[in-house]
Amino acid sequence: MTEKIRIADLPEFDIIEYLEDGQAIAEYLTIVLEEDDSALLAAAMGDVARARGMTKIAKACGVARE
């Protein structure tokens, strides 16, 4: 008999664990852009910001983190 797995027992999936380098980020954003969904793009940009770190992004852009 096959053992059943409860959804509640599965680990949480977080895409930022897989956005380790520029190539992974570029591939992720390319897939998102193909969906032509502005809300999904906004969420993906948030994922990238979390993966890279907002402080690092703000510093590279020459603006305050806020």
PyMOL Python script that loads the backbone (N, CA, C, O; Angstrom):
from pymol import cmd

cmd.read_pdbstr("""\
ATOM      1  N   MET A   1       0.845  -1.176   0.000  1.00  0.00           N
ATOM      2  CA  MET A   1       0.000   0.000   0.000  1.00  0.00           C
ATOM      3  C   MET A   1       0.895   1.245   0.000  1.00  0.00           C
ATOM      4  O   MET A   1       1.930   1.272   0.666  1.00  0.00           O
ATOM      5  N   THR A   2       0.499   2.247  -0.732  1.00  0.00           N
ATOM      6  CA  THR A   2       1.247   3.488  -0.826  1.00  0.00           C
ATOM      7  C   THR A   2       0.923   4.389   0.364  1.00  0.00           C
ATOM      8  O   THR A   2      -0.238   4.598   0.717  1.00  0.00           O
ATOM      9  N   GLU A   3       1.993   4.915   0.970  1.00  0.00           N
ATOM     10  CA  GLU A   3       1.797   5.808   2.102  1.00  0.00           C
ATOM     11  C   GLU A   3       1.372   7.186   1.594  1.00  0.00           C
ATOM     12  O   GLU A   3       1.977   7.721   0.665  1.00  0.00           O
ATOM     13  N   LYS A   4       0.351   7.749   2.190  1.00  0.00           N
ATOM     14  CA  LYS A   4      -0.129   9.064   1.791  1.00  0.00           C
ATOM     15  C   LYS A   4       0.671  10.155   2.497  1.00  0.00           C
ATOM     16  O   LYS A   4       1.041  10.029   3.664  1.00  0.00           O
ATOM     17  N   ILE A   5       0.927  11.229   1.751  1.00  0.00           N
ATOM     18  CA  ILE A   5       1.642  12.373   2.306  1.00  0.00           C
ATOM     19  C   ILE A   5       0.651  13.519   2.456  1.00  0.00           C
ATOM     20  O   ILE A   5      -0.074  13.858   1.520  1.00  0.00           O
ATOM     21  N   ARG A   6       0.632  14.100   3.630  1.00  0.00           N
ATOM     22  CA  ARG A   6      -0.263  15.235   3.857  1.00  0.00           C
ATOM     23  C   ARG A   6       0.412  16.509   3.363  1.00  0.00           C
ATOM     24  O   ARG A   6       1.615  16.688   3.551  1.00  0.00           O
ATOM     25  N   ILE A   7      -0.345  17.378   2.745  1.00  0.00           N
ATOM     26  CA  ILE A   7       0.188  18.639   2.245  1.00  0.00           C
ATOM     27  C   ILE A   7       0.786  19.449   3.392  1.00  0.00           C
ATOM     28  O   ILE A   7       1.812  20.106   3.214  1.00  0.00           O
ATOM     29  N   ALA A   8       0.174  19.412   4.535  1.00  0.00           N
ATOM     30  CA  ALA A   8       0.666  20.169   5.688  1.00  0.00           C
ATOM     31  C   ALA A   8       2.054  19.701   6.125  1.00  0.00           C
ATOM     32  O   ALA A   8       2.778  20.452   6.780  1.00  0.00           O
ATOM     33  N   ASP A   9       2.432  18.477   5.773  1.00  0.00           N
ATOM     34  CA  ASP A   9       3.730  17.939   6.161  1.00  0.00           C
ATOM     35  C   ASP A   9       4.840  18.284   5.163  1.00  0.00           C
ATOM     36  O   ASP A   9       6.015  18.042   5.439  1.00  0.00           O
ATOM     37  N   LEU A  10       4.480  18.843   4.013  1.00  0.00           N
ATOM     38  CA  LEU A  10       5.480  19.203   3.013  1.00  0.00           C
ATOM     39  C   LEU A  10       6.196  20.484   3.431  1.00  0.00           C
ATOM     40  O   LEU A  10       5.595  21.341   4.079  1.00  0.00           O
ATOM     41  N   PRO A  11       7.471  20.626   3.070  1.00  0.00           N
ATOM     42  CA  PRO A  11       8.191  21.857   3.414  1.00  0.00           C
ATOM     43  C   PRO A  11       7.692  23.031   2.587  1.00  0.00           C
ATOM     44  O   PRO A  11       7.196  22.854   1.475  1.00  0.00           O
ATOM     45  N   GLU A  12       7.826  24.223   3.135  1.00  0.00           N
ATOM     46  CA  GLU A  12       7.456  25.444   2.411  1.00  0.00           C
ATOM     47  C   GLU A  12       8.423  25.643   1.246  1.00  0.00           C
ATOM     48  O   GLU A  12       9.630  25.455   1.400  1.00  0.00           O
ATOM     49  N   PHE A  13       7.897  26.022   0.088  1.00  0.00           N
ATOM     50  CA  PHE A  13       8.739  26.315  -1.067  1.00  0.00           C
ATOM     51  C   PHE A  13       8.996  27.815  -1.108  1.00  0.00           C
ATOM     52  O   PHE A  13       8.061  28.612  -1.023  1.00  0.00           O
ATOM     53  N   ASP A  14      10.266  28.200  -1.238  1.00  0.00           N
ATOM     54  CA  ASP A  14      10.621  29.608  -1.369  1.00  0.00           C
ATOM     55  C   ASP A  14      11.614  29.726  -2.517  1.00  0.00           C
ATOM     56  O   ASP A  14      12.729  29.211  -2.438  1.00  0.00           O
ATOM     57  N   ILE A  15      11.206  30.404  -3.581  1.00  0.00           N
ATOM     58  CA  ILE A  15      12.010  30.515  -4.791  1.00  0.00           C
ATOM     59  C   ILE A  15      13.367  31.147  -4.524  1.00  0.00           C
ATOM     60  O   ILE A  15      14.326  30.861  -5.241  1.00  0.00           O
ATOM     61  N   ILE A  16      13.469  31.994  -3.515  1.00  0.00           N
ATOM     62  CA  ILE A  16      14.750  32.687  -3.331  1.00  0.00           C
ATOM     63  C   ILE A  16      15.889  31.733  -2.984  1.00  0.00           C
ATOM     64  O   ILE A  16      17.057  32.087  -3.145  1.00  0.00           O
ATOM     65  N   GLU A  17      15.572  30.547  -2.516  1.00  0.00           N
ATOM     66  CA  GLU A  17      16.603  29.545  -2.255  1.00  0.00           C
ATOM     67  C   GLU A  17      17.285  29.098  -3.553  1.00  0.00           C
ATOM     68  O   GLU A  17      18.394  28.565  -3.523  1.00  0.00           O
ATOM     69  N   TYR A  18      16.622  29.317  -4.684  1.00  0.00           N
ATOM     70  CA  TYR A  18      17.140  28.872  -5.974  1.00  0.00           C
ATOM     71  C   TYR A  18      17.679  30.022  -6.820  1.00  0.00           C
ATOM     72  O   TYR A  18      18.216  29.790  -7.903  1.00  0.00           O
ATOM     73  N   LEU A  19      17.545  31.245  -6.344  1.00  0.00           N
ATOM     74  CA  LEU A  19      18.025  32.409  -7.081  1.00  0.00           C
ATOM     75  C   LEU A  19      19.413  32.781  -6.570  1.00  0.00           C
ATOM     76  O   LEU A  19      19.606  33.834  -5.962  1.00  0.00           O
ATOM     77  N   GLU A  20      20.366  31.906  -6.826  1.00  0.00           N
ATOM     78  CA  GLU A  20      21.696  32.049  -6.247  1.00  0.00           C
ATOM     79  C   GLU A  20      22.641  32.911  -7.071  1.00  0.00           C
ATOM     80  O   GLU A  20      23.623  33.431  -6.540  1.00  0.00           O
ATOM     81  N   ASP A  21      22.357  33.071  -8.365  1.00  0.00           N
ATOM     82  CA  ASP A  21      23.273  33.842  -9.207  1.00  0.00           C
ATOM     83  C   ASP A  21      22.492  34.573 -10.296  1.00  0.00           C
ATOM     84  O   ASP A  21      21.284  34.392 -10.448  1.00  0.00           O
ATOM     85  N   GLY A  22      23.201  35.389 -11.035  1.00  0.00           N
ATOM     86  CA  GLY A  22      22.570  36.192 -12.073  1.00  0.00           C
ATOM     87  C   GLY A  22      21.869  35.373 -13.137  1.00  0.00           C
ATOM     88  O   GLY A  22      20.823  35.779 -13.642  1.00  0.00           O
ATOM     89  N   GLN A  23      22.431  34.226 -13.486  1.00  0.00           N
ATOM     90  CA  GLN A  23      21.817  33.388 -14.513  1.00  0.00           C
ATOM     91  C   GLN A  23      20.478  32.826 -14.034  1.00  0.00           C
ATOM     92  O   GLN A  23      19.505  32.817 -14.787  1.00  0.00           O
ATOM     93  N   ALA A  24      20.425  32.366 -12.805  1.00  0.00           N
ATOM     94  CA  ALA A  24      19.175  31.834 -12.255  1.00  0.00           C
ATOM     95  C   ALA A  24      18.110  32.927 -12.204  1.00  0.00           C
ATOM     96  O   ALA A  24      16.944  32.681 -12.513  1.00  0.00           O
ATOM     97  N   ILE A  25      18.513  34.122 -11.816  1.00  0.00           N
ATOM     98  CA  ILE A  25      17.579  35.245 -11.750  1.00  0.00           C
ATOM     99  C   ILE A  25      17.074  35.596 -13.151  1.00  0.00           C
ATOM    100  O   ILE A  25      15.881  35.826 -13.343  1.00  0.00           O
ATOM    101  N   ALA A  26      17.976  35.636 -14.120  1.00  0.00           N
ATOM    102  CA  ALA A  26      17.590  35.958 -15.494  1.00  0.00           C
ATOM    103  C   ALA A  26      16.612  34.920 -16.045  1.00  0.00           C
ATOM    104  O   ALA A  26      15.633  35.281 -16.700  1.00  0.00           O
ATOM    105  N   GLU A  27      16.864  33.646 -15.788  1.00  0.00           N
ATOM    106  CA  GLU A  27      15.962  32.593 -16.256  1.00  0.00           C
ATOM    107  C   GLU A  27      14.586  32.718 -15.595  1.00  0.00           C
ATOM    108  O   GLU A  27      13.556  32.566 -16.252  1.00  0.00           O
ATOM    109  N   TYR A  28      14.585  32.992 -14.312  1.00  0.00           N
ATOM    110  CA  TYR A  28      13.330  33.158 -13.570  1.00  0.00           C
ATOM    111  C   TYR A  28      12.510  34.322 -14.135  1.00  0.00           C
ATOM    112  O   TYR A  28      11.316  34.182 -14.397  1.00  0.00           O
ATOM    113  N   LEU A  29      13.165  35.464 -14.318  1.00  0.00           N
ATOM    114  CA  LEU A  29      12.451  36.627 -14.834  1.00  0.00           C
ATOM    115  C   LEU A  29      11.991  36.414 -16.272  1.00  0.00           C
ATOM    116  O   LEU A  29      10.934  36.916 -16.653  1.00  0.00           O
ATOM    117  N   THR A  30      12.754  35.687 -17.077  1.00  0.00           N
ATOM    118  CA  THR A  30      12.349  35.388 -18.448  1.00  0.00           C
ATOM    119  C   THR A  30      11.059  34.573 -18.463  1.00  0.00           C
ATOM    120  O   THR A  30      10.147  34.852 -19.241  1.00  0.00           O
ATOM    121  N   ILE A  31      10.994  33.578 -17.609  1.00  0.00           N
ATOM    122  CA  ILE A  31       9.785  32.752 -17.524  1.00  0.00           C
ATOM    123  C   ILE A  31       8.596  33.590 -17.067  1.00  0.00           C
ATOM    124  O   ILE A  31       7.495  33.461 -17.601  1.00  0.00           O
ATOM    125  N   VAL A  32       8.823  34.443 -16.082  1.00  0.00           N
ATOM    126  CA  VAL A  32       7.748  35.293 -15.569  1.00  0.00           C
ATOM    127  C   VAL A  32       7.269  36.264 -16.655  1.00  0.00           C
ATOM    128  O   VAL A  32       6.065  36.462 -16.818  1.00  0.00           O
ATOM    129  N   LEU A  33       8.193  36.860 -17.388  1.00  0.00           N
ATOM    130  CA  LEU A  33       7.828  37.808 -18.441  1.00  0.00           C
ATOM    131  C   LEU A  33       7.001  37.149 -19.540  1.00  0.00           C
ATOM    132  O   LEU A  33       6.146  37.798 -20.142  1.00  0.00           O
ATOM    133  N   GLU A  34       7.243  35.882 -19.805  1.00  0.00           N
ATOM    134  CA  GLU A  34       6.477  35.157 -20.821  1.00  0.00           C
ATOM    135  C   GLU A  34       5.009  35.021 -20.443  1.00  0.00           C
ATOM    136  O   GLU A  34       4.159  34.827 -21.312  1.00  0.00           O
ATOM    137  N   GLU A  35       4.708  35.121 -19.163  1.00  0.00           N
ATOM    138  CA  GLU A  35       3.321  35.016 -18.694  1.00  0.00           C
ATOM    139  C   GLU A  35       2.521  36.285 -18.965  1.00  0.00           C
ATOM    140  O   GLU A  35       1.290  36.253 -18.947  1.00  0.00           O
ATOM    141  N   ASP A  36       3.201  37.400 -19.216  1.00  0.00           N
ATOM    142  CA  ASP A  36       2.554  38.685 -19.500  1.00  0.00           C
ATOM    143  C   ASP A  36       1.541  39.063 -18.421  1.00  0.00           C
ATOM    144  O   ASP A  36       0.403  39.431 -18.714  1.00  0.00           O
ATOM    145  N   ASP A  37       1.982  38.963 -17.170  1.00  0.00           N
ATOM    146  CA  ASP A  37       1.133  39.250 -16.011  1.00  0.00           C
ATOM    147  C   ASP A  37       1.883  40.233 -15.120  1.00  0.00           C
ATOM    148  O   ASP A  37       2.889  39.877 -14.506  1.00  0.00           O
ATOM    149  N   SER A  38       1.395  41.463 -15.050  1.00  0.00           N
ATOM    150  CA  SER A  38       2.107  42.502 -14.308  1.00  0.00           C
ATOM    151  C   SER A  38       2.168  42.204 -12.805  1.00  0.00           C
ATOM    152  O   SER A  38       3.161  42.534 -12.156  1.00  0.00           O
ATOM    153  N   ALA A  39       1.139  41.596 -12.251  1.00  0.00           N
ATOM    154  CA  ALA A  39       1.147  41.259 -10.825  1.00  0.00           C
ATOM    155  C   ALA A  39       2.196  40.181 -10.541  1.00  0.00           C
ATOM    156  O   ALA A  39       2.890  40.231  -9.526  1.00  0.00           O
ATOM    157  N   LEU A  40       2.303  39.223 -11.436  1.00  0.00           N
ATOM    158  CA  LEU A  40       3.304  38.171 -11.282  1.00  0.00           C
ATOM    159  C   LEU A  40       4.707  38.750 -11.417  1.00  0.00           C
ATOM    160  O   LEU A  40       5.617  38.341 -10.695  1.00  0.00           O
ATOM    161  N   LEU A  41       4.892  39.693 -12.329  1.00  0.00           N
ATOM    162  CA  LEU A  41       6.190  40.344 -12.502  1.00  0.00           C
ATOM    163  C   LEU A  41       6.569  41.130 -11.244  1.00  0.00           C
ATOM    164  O   LEU A  41       7.718  41.087 -10.804  1.00  0.00           O
ATOM    165  N   ALA A  42       5.615  41.837 -10.677  1.00  0.00           N
ATOM    166  CA  ALA A  42       5.880  42.589  -9.444  1.00  0.00           C
ATOM    167  C   ALA A  42       6.291  41.645  -8.315  1.00  0.00           C
ATOM    168  O   ALA A  42       7.212  41.947  -7.556  1.00  0.00           O
ATOM    169  N   ALA A  43       5.614  40.510  -8.202  1.00  0.00           N
ATOM    170  CA  ALA A  43       5.959  39.527  -7.175  1.00  0.00           C
ATOM    171  C   ALA A  43       7.348  38.952  -7.429  1.00  0.00           C
ATOM    172  O   ALA A  43       8.118  38.749  -6.490  1.00  0.00           O
ATOM    173  N   ALA A  44       7.670  38.692  -8.684  1.00  0.00           N
ATOM    174  CA  ALA A  44       8.983  38.144  -9.034  1.00  0.00           C
ATOM    175  C   ALA A  44      10.094  39.145  -8.721  1.00  0.00           C
ATOM    176  O   ALA A  44      11.166  38.765  -8.250  1.00  0.00           O
ATOM    177  N   MET A  45       9.832  40.416  -8.983  1.00  0.00           N
ATOM    178  CA  MET A  45      10.828  41.440  -8.659  1.00  0.00           C
ATOM    179  C   MET A  45      11.054  41.498  -7.146  1.00  0.00           C
ATOM    180  O   MET A  45      12.176  41.721  -6.689  1.00  0.00           O
ATOM    181  N   GLY A  46       9.999  41.300  -6.385  1.00  0.00           N
ATOM    182  CA  GLY A  46      10.127  41.220  -4.929  1.00  0.00           C
ATOM    183  C   GLY A  46      10.959  40.015  -4.513  1.00  0.00           C
ATOM    184  O   GLY A  46      11.769  40.098  -3.589  1.00  0.00           O
ATOM    185  N   ASP A  47      10.754  38.891  -5.201  1.00  0.00           N
ATOM    186  CA  ASP A  47      11.548  37.694  -4.918  1.00  0.00           C
ATOM    187  C   ASP A  47      13.029  37.950  -5.178  1.00  0.00           C
ATOM    188  O   ASP A  47      13.884  37.567  -4.380  1.00  0.00           O
ATOM    189  N   VAL A  48      13.321  38.600  -6.301  1.00  0.00           N
ATOM    190  CA  VAL A  48      14.706  38.902  -6.651  1.00  0.00           C
ATOM    191  C   VAL A  48      15.314  39.851  -5.621  1.00  0.00           C
ATOM    192  O   VAL A  48      16.464  39.680  -5.217  1.00  0.00           O
ATOM    193  N   ALA A  49      14.549  40.841  -5.200  1.00  0.00           N
ATOM    194  CA  ALA A  49      15.035  41.787  -4.197  1.00  0.00           C
ATOM    195  C   ALA A  49      15.341  41.068  -2.884  1.00  0.00           C
ATOM    196  O   ALA A  49      16.348  41.357  -2.237  1.00  0.00           O
ATOM    197  N   ARG A  50      14.480  40.138  -2.493  1.00  0.00           N
ATOM    198  CA  ARG A  50      14.739  39.375  -1.267  1.00  0.00           C
ATOM    199  C   ARG A  50      15.969  38.479  -1.425  1.00  0.00           C
ATOM    200  O   ARG A  50      16.755  38.320  -0.491  1.00  0.00           O
ATOM    201  N   ALA A  51      16.125  37.904  -2.603  1.00  0.00           N
ATOM    202  CA  ALA A  51      17.265  37.011  -2.850  1.00  0.00           C
ATOM    203  C   ALA A  51      18.585  37.776  -2.830  1.00  0.00           C
ATOM    204  O   ALA A  51      19.582  37.286  -2.298  1.00  0.00           O
ATOM    205  N   ARG A  52      18.592  38.968  -3.404  1.00  0.00           N
ATOM    206  CA  ARG A  52      19.815  39.773  -3.480  1.00  0.00           C
ATOM    207  C   ARG A  52      20.038  40.602  -2.228  1.00  0.00           C
ATOM    208  O   ARG A  52      21.179  40.912  -1.883  1.00  0.00           O
ATOM    209  N   GLY A  53      18.970  40.961  -1.552  1.00  0.00           N
ATOM    210  CA  GLY A  53      19.067  41.820  -0.374  1.00  0.00           C
ATOM    211  C   GLY A  53      18.809  43.260  -0.765  1.00  0.00           C
ATOM    212  O   GLY A  53      19.517  43.814  -1.607  1.00  0.00           O
ATOM    213  N   MET A  54      17.813  43.865  -0.168  1.00  0.00           N
ATOM    214  CA  MET A  54      17.416  45.228  -0.527  1.00  0.00           C
ATOM    215  C   MET A  54      18.525  46.234  -0.255  1.00  0.00           C
ATOM    216  O   MET A  54      18.689  47.186  -1.018  1.00  0.00           O
ATOM    217  N   THR A  55      19.279  46.049   0.799  1.00  0.00           N
ATOM    218  CA  THR A  55      20.358  46.987   1.110  1.00  0.00           C
ATOM    219  C   THR A  55      21.399  46.981   0.004  1.00  0.00           C
ATOM    220  O   THR A  55      21.870  48.037  -0.418  1.00  0.00           O
ATOM    221  N   LYS A  56      21.753  45.813  -0.458  1.00  0.00           N
ATOM    222  CA  LYS A  56      22.737  45.686  -1.539  1.00  0.00           C
ATOM    223  C   LYS A  56      22.223  46.322  -2.835  1.00  0.00           C
ATOM    224  O   LYS A  56      22.976  46.995  -3.539  1.00  0.00           O
ATOM    225  N   ILE A  57      20.962  46.112  -3.142  1.00  0.00           N
ATOM    226  CA  ILE A  57      20.363  46.682  -4.355  1.00  0.00           C
ATOM    227  C   ILE A  57      20.321  48.204  -4.252  1.00  0.00           C
ATOM    228  O   ILE A  57      20.677  48.905  -5.200  1.00  0.00           O
ATOM    229  N   ALA A  58      19.888  48.708  -3.111  1.00  0.00           N
ATOM    230  CA  ALA A  58      19.801  50.162  -2.921  1.00  0.00           C
ATOM    231  C   ALA A  58      21.181  50.802  -3.034  1.00  0.00           C
ATOM    232  O   ALA A  58      21.330  51.851  -3.661  1.00  0.00           O
ATOM    233  N   LYS A  59      22.179  50.182  -2.437  1.00  0.00           N
ATOM    234  CA  LYS A  59      23.532  50.717  -2.492  1.00  0.00           C
ATOM    235  C   LYS A  59      24.044  50.750  -3.932  1.00  0.00           C
ATOM    236  O   LYS A  59      24.663  51.732  -4.342  1.00  0.00           O
ATOM    237  N   ALA A  60      23.793  49.696  -4.698  1.00  0.00           N
ATOM    238  CA  ALA A  60      24.223  49.631  -6.092  1.00  0.00           C
ATOM    239  C   ALA A  60      23.528  50.705  -6.942  1.00  0.00           C
ATOM    240  O   ALA A  60      24.093  51.199  -7.918  1.00  0.00           O
ATOM    241  N   CYS A  61      22.293  51.058  -6.554  1.00  0.00           N
ATOM    242  CA  CYS A  61      21.528  52.075  -7.301  1.00  0.00           C
ATOM    243  C   CYS A  61      21.798  53.497  -6.800  1.00  0.00           C
ATOM    244  O   CYS A  61      21.386  54.472  -7.428  1.00  0.00           O
ATOM    245  N   GLY A  62      22.488  53.603  -5.672  1.00  0.00           N
ATOM    246  CA  GLY A  62      22.799  54.902  -5.121  1.00  0.00           C
ATOM    247  C   GLY A  62      21.633  55.579  -4.426  1.00  0.00           C
ATOM    248  O   GLY A  62      21.546  56.806  -4.386  1.00  0.00           O
ATOM    249  N   VAL A  63      20.730  54.763  -3.876  1.00  0.00           N
ATOM    250  CA  VAL A  63      19.577  55.319  -3.148  1.00  0.00           C
ATOM    251  C   VAL A  63      19.519  54.700  -1.752  1.00  0.00           C
ATOM    252  O   VAL A  63      20.188  53.707  -1.465  1.00  0.00           O
ATOM    253  N   ALA A  64      18.700  55.316  -0.887  1.00  0.00           N
ATOM    254  CA  ALA A  64      18.501  54.771   0.452  1.00  0.00           C
ATOM    255  C   ALA A  64      17.637  53.526   0.365  1.00  0.00           C
ATOM    256  O   ALA A  64      16.821  53.400  -0.548  1.00  0.00           O
ATOM    257  N   ARG A  65      17.805  52.620   1.288  1.00  0.00           N
ATOM    258  CA  ARG A  65      17.063  51.358   1.285  1.00  0.00           C
ATOM    259  C   ARG A  65      15.552  51.576   1.324  1.00  0.00           C
ATOM    260  O   ARG A  65      14.800  50.837   0.689  1.00  0.00           O
ATOM    261  N   GLU A  66      15.112  52.579   2.063  1.00  0.00           N
ATOM    262  CA  GLU A  66      13.683  52.850   2.206  1.00  0.00           C
ATOM    263  C   GLU A  66      13.094  53.197   0.870  1.00  0.00           C
ATOM    264  O   GLU A  66      11.895  53.460   0.773  1.00  0.00           O
TER     265      GLU A  66
END
""", "prot")
cmd.dss("prot")
cmd.show_as("cartoon", "prot")
cmd.util.cbc("prot")
cmd.orient("prot")
